[in-house]
Amino acid sequence: MTKKQRIYFDNAATTPLSEEVREQMCALMQTCWGNPSSIHAEGRKARALVEQARKTVATCLGASIGEIFFTSGGTESNNMILKNSVRDLGVRRIISSPLEHHSVLHSLQRLEQEGVEVVYLPVDQKGRVDLEDLRRLLAREVRHTLVSLMYVNNEIGNVLDLESVSNLCLECGAFFHSDTVQGLGRYPLNLADLKLNFLSGSAHKFHGPKGVGLVYINSENIIGPFLDGGAQERNMRGSTENVYGIVGLALALQTAVEEMAERRRKIEQVKFHFKKRLLQEFRDVRLEGDEENSHYTILSVSFPPSGKSDLLLMLLDIEGVSASGGSACSSGVEQGSHVLEAIRADEKRKMVRFSFSHYNTVEEVDSTVDILKKILHS
Ligand SMILES: Cc1ncc(COP(=O)(O)O)c(C=O)c1O
């Protein structure tokens, strides 16, 4: 008997590693194991790969090579920017939102304990921030203010108008950081035009390897290292570079940028079809987040409470469909979502996040809708 193929609709948690990236990384593991800090031939070969990867990433983002640093992922990048901008740039006030990823929110909590003023912008029921609120907050002393707002929300998929926020921050003289982990490789970003100070990214969200990420630090606002140690990353991050990961990240990003339009077209088809079918088949389904500014890879919906919907994620998993209740939670236990709490969503409704990649198909959507009907209507 052939094993039924699973359907993976949890690409906001992580994306499958692309075959091309895996092949390149595996080949390198055999041929290039030098330490990039060594001055002999093995070391120089590894160094050249890291620097080539940096050039690729900088080109993809319209940044200069000196503005890109590799890290262990989105969490480290966000921690580094927030904590070191307080330490090194004299930031005393941070304006953010309650919908940020925990790597931002928990960093902010710590900074608040250390005396930094943290202000959370209000969000409406669709999870939208009002830029007029931000403008009002930036109307007073901003010299020591950092604005930290995520580009794409990982739970409900809301997309921030990055250009307007960066223009506003520039106009008012505040620093601007965006957690672009979910948006990198999905939307064109040209940092030569977009005036933000910091952004963070993570390779495993665009079909690269896990445990490697990047931080963009605009050359006008230098912060120091987050990890003290050796002089790697031009003194910005001690620790021997994750050479395979860095090369994998660069290839994955380059491919994501080159294939962006084609991937987006495919994914939009899948999302559109899924939305249509859900609305046709389930009278009580509700679309969560800001539908008009929704990321094309994320479809967040909720179902009314019932014995079946409460077990929905588990039942979907048993039927071979991987989805999630919001963010991928680090403890492995399903917890309430701080995002839904912040938008005051009806907590009793069962939220399911389906998130897509270009590997998904409309046939998978139809099979999933059939499974949902079996679970919820029987
Ligand atoms: C918006 C956002 N920021 C940060 C992170 C953390 O990235 P990493 O898993 O690379 O630490 C994630 C991962 O889920 C995310 O979705």
The ligand as an SDF file (V2000), in Angstrom:
LIG
                    3D

 16 16  0  0  0  0  0  0  0  0999 V2000
    8.0210   37.3150   12.7250 C   0  0  0  0  0  0  0  0  0  0  0  0
    9.0690   36.4450   13.2990 C   0  0  0  0  0  0  0  0  0  0  0  0
   10.1210   37.0070   13.9180 N   0  0  0  0  0  0  0  0  0  0  0  0
   11.1210   36.2560   14.4360 C   0  0  0  0  0  0  0  0  0  0  0  0
   11.0940   34.8820   14.3590 C   0  0  0  0  0  0  0  0  0  0  0  0
   12.2190   34.0920   14.9600 C   0  0  0  0  0  0  0  0  0  0  0  0
   13.0600   33.5830   13.9740 O   0  0  0  0  0  0  0  0  0  0  0  0
   14.0510   32.3450   14.2990 P   0  0  0  0  0  0  0  0  0  0  0  0
   13.1960   31.1290   14.3360 O   0  0  0  0  0  0  0  0  0  0  0  0
   15.0080   32.3320   13.1570 O   0  0  0  0  0  0  0  0  0  0  0  0
   14.7120   32.6520   15.5850 O   0  0  0  0  0  0  0  0  0  0  0  0
   10.0020   34.2540   13.7280 C   0  0  0  0  0  0  0  0  0  0  0  0
    9.9200   32.7730   13.6720 C   0  0  0  0  0  0  0  0  0  0  0  0
    8.8600   32.2050   13.8100 O   0  0  0  0  0  0  0  0  0  0  0  0
    8.9790   35.0530   13.1820 C   0  0  0  0  0  0  0  0  0  0  0  0
    7.9240   34.5130   12.5610 O   0  0  0  0  0  0  0  0  0  0  0  0
  1  2  1  0
  2  3  1  0
  2 15  2  0
  3  4  2  0
  4  5  1  0
  5  6  1  0
  5 12  2  0
  6  7  1  0
  7  8  1  0
  8  9  2  0
  8 10  1  0
  8 11  1  0
 12 13  1  0
 12 15  1  0
 13 14  2  0
 15 16  1  0
M  END
$$$$
